[in-house]
Amino acid sequence: MSGVVFRTAIGLSVAGFIGLTALGAGSSAPASVAERAAVAPAPVRMAAMRAPVLDEVRPGMWSVQDDGPGGAIHRLCLDDAAKLVQVRHSDAACSRMLIASGAHEVTIHYSCPGNGWGRTSLRIDSPTSVRIDTQGIADNAPFAYQAVARREGDCSTGLR
């Protein structure tokens, strides 16, 4: 995963340098708003681009257990694997941006206006087992934790 993130960061740095060069950085002629918009890379939103690895995760009743001794267990009816990204902000309406995606891993940054933000990496071990590593700000305080999510079976009617 680190290789994917590293290559992505280098790609963004090169794209930023090319964009600055195209905008005439260091020259006396300012670029127009239209020119800046034409070369500025747009963030990849989850609604616009879905990480294919999330499609591997089976819907159903899932338990999410915090790592560590005596970790709390939360249960949720999962109809979309993207819900595992926002376990800490489950009820908030948040925008998401895809940071990195690989064969079995995905990293997503999300922002919840007025409720904080998070950055979550999911490692899909199997269609019924996912490792979660997340950190961010919630309730005006930082959080960081790891958890393991496992599918327990089908959802009962009306739990979604």
C-alpha positions as CSV (number, residue, x, y, z in Angstrom):
1,M,0.0,0.0,0.0
2,S,2.8,2.5,0.8
3,G,4.1,2.1,-2.7
4,V,0.7,3.1,-4.1
5,V,0.5,6.1,-1.8
6,F,4.1,7.1,-2.6
7,R,3.6,6.8,-6.3
8,T,0.3,8.8,-6.0
9,A,2.1,11.5,-4.0
10,I,4.9,11.7,-6.6
11,G,2.3,11.8,-9.4
12,L,0.5,14.7,-7.6
13,S,3.7,16.5,-7.1
14,V,4.7,16.2,-10.7
15,A,1.2,17.2,-11.8
16,G,1.4,20.2,-9.5
17,F,4.8,21.2,-10.9
18,I,3.5,20.8,-14.5
19,G,0.4,22.8,-13.5
20,L,2.5,25.6,-12.0
21,T,4.8,25.6,-15.1
22,A,1.7,25.7,-17.4
23,L,0.3,28.6,-15.3
24,G,3.5,30.6,-15.8
25,A,4.8,30.3,-12.2
26,G,7.6,32.7,-11.8
27,S,6.6,34.8,-14.7
28,S,5.1,38.2,-14.5
29,A,1.9,37.3,-16.5
30,P,-0.8,36.0,-14.2
31,A,-2.9,33.1,-15.5
32,S,-6.6,33.6,-16.0
33,V,-9.1,31.8,-13.8
34,A,-10.1,29.7,-16.9
35,E,-6.5,28.7,-17.5
36,R,-6.0,27.7,-13.9
37,A,-9.2,25.6,-13.9
38,A,-8.1,23.9,-17.1
39,V,-4.8,22.6,-15.6
40,A,-5.8,22.1,-11.9
41,P,-6.3,18.5,-11.1
42,A,-9.8,17.8,-9.7
43,P,-10.2,15.7,-6.6
44,V,-11.6,12.2,-7.2
45,R,-15.0,12.0,-5.4
46,M,-16.4,8.6,-4.4
47,A,-19.7,9.4,-6.1
48,A,-17.8,10.0,-9.4
49,M,-15.3,7.2,-9.0
50,R,-15.9,4.1,-6.9
51,A,-13.0,2.0,-5.8
52,P,-13.6,-1.5,-7.4
53,V,-12.1,-3.2,-4.3
54,L,-15.1,-2.2,-2.3
55,D,-17.3,-4.3,-4.5
56,E,-15.6,-7.4,-3.1
57,V,-17.2,-6.9,0.3
58,R,-20.5,-8.8,0.8
59,P,-23.5,-7.0,2.2
60,G,-25.1,-8.2,5.3
61,M,-24.9,-8.0,9.1
62,W,-21.3,-7.0,10.2
63,S,-19.6,-6.7,13.5
64,V,-16.9,-4.2,13.9
65,Q,-14.5,-4.8,16.8
66,D,-11.9,-2.3,18.0
67,D,-8.4,-3.8,18.2
68,G,-6.9,-4.1,21.6
69,P,-7.9,-5.9,24.8
70,G,-11.7,-5.7,25.4
71,G,-12.3,-3.8,22.2
72,A,-15.9,-2.6,21.8
73,I,-18.1,-4.4,19.3
74,H,-20.5,-2.5,17.0
75,R,-23.0,-4.1,14.7
76,L,-24.3,-2.7,11.5
77,C,-26.3,-3.8,8.5
78,L,-24.0,-3.1,5.6
79,D,-25.6,-2.6,2.2
80,D,-22.6,-0.6,0.9
81,A,-18.9,-1.3,1.9
82,A,-18.3,2.5,1.8
83,K,-20.1,2.7,5.1
84,L,-17.0,1.0,6.7
85,V,-15.0,4.2,5.8
86,Q,-17.0,6.3,8.2
87,V,-17.5,4.1,11.2
88,R,-16.7,7.0,13.5
89,H,-19.0,9.4,11.6
90,S,-21.7,6.9,10.6
91,D,-24.7,9.3,10.8
92,A,-23.0,12.3,9.2
93,A,-23.4,13.4,5.6
94,C,-19.8,13.6,4.4
95,S,-18.0,14.1,1.1
96,R,-15.3,11.6,0.3
97,M,-12.1,11.7,-1.7
98,L,-10.3,8.6,-3.0
99,I,-6.6,8.8,-1.9
100,A,-5.3,5.4,-3.0
101,S,-6.7,2.1,-4.3
102,G,-5.1,-1.2,-4.8
103,A,-6.1,-4.9,-5.4
104,H,-7.1,-5.4,-1.7
105,E,-6.8,-1.9,-0.1
106,V,-8.3,1.5,-0.4
107,T,-7.6,4.8,1.4
108,I,-10.3,7.5,1.6
109,H,-10.4,10.9,3.1
110,Y,-13.8,12.2,4.2
111,S,-15.0,15.6,5.4
112,C,-18.2,16.1,7.4
113,P,-19.1,19.8,7.6
114,G,-19.6,20.8,11.2
115,N,-18.8,17.2,12.4
116,G,-15.1,16.7,11.6
117,W,-13.2,14.6,9.2
118,G,-11.4,11.3,8.8
119,R,-8.9,9.3,6.8
120,T,-9.6,5.6,6.6
121,S,-7.7,2.7,5.1
122,L,-9.5,-0.5,4.5
123,R,-7.7,-3.8,3.8
124,I,-10.1,-6.4,2.4
125,D,-8.8,-9.8,3.6
126,S,-11.8,-11.6,2.1
127,P,-15.4,-10.7,1.1
128,T,-16.4,-11.3,4.8
129,S,-13.4,-9.8,6.6
130,V,-12.1,-6.2,6.5
131,R,-9.4,-4.4,8.5
132,I,-10.0,-0.8,9.3
133,D,-7.4,1.8,10.2
134,T,-8.9,5.3,10.7
135,Q,-8.0,8.6,12.3
136,G,-9.4,12.1,12.3
137,I,-11.4,14.6,14.3
138,A,-14.9,13.9,15.8
139,D,-16.7,15.8,18.5
140,N,-13.9,18.4,18.5
141,A,-11.3,15.8,19.5
142,P,-8.8,13.6,17.7
143,F,-9.4,9.9,17.3
144,A,-7.3,7.1,15.9
145,Y,-8.0,3.4,16.0
146,Q,-7.8,0.1,14.2
147,A,-10.7,-2.4,14.0
148,V,-11.6,-5.7,12.4
149,A,-15.0,-6.0,10.6
150,R,-16.5,-9.5,10.0
151,R,-19.7,-10.5,8.3
152,E,-22.0,-12.4,10.6
153,G,-24.9,-13.2,8.2
154,D,-27.9,-11.6,6.6
155,C,-29.5,-8.4,7.9
156,S,-32.9,-8.7,9.6
157,T,-35.7,-6.8,7.9
158,G,-35.7,-3.1,8.5
159,L,-32.2,-2.7,10.0
160,R,-30.6,-0.8,7.1
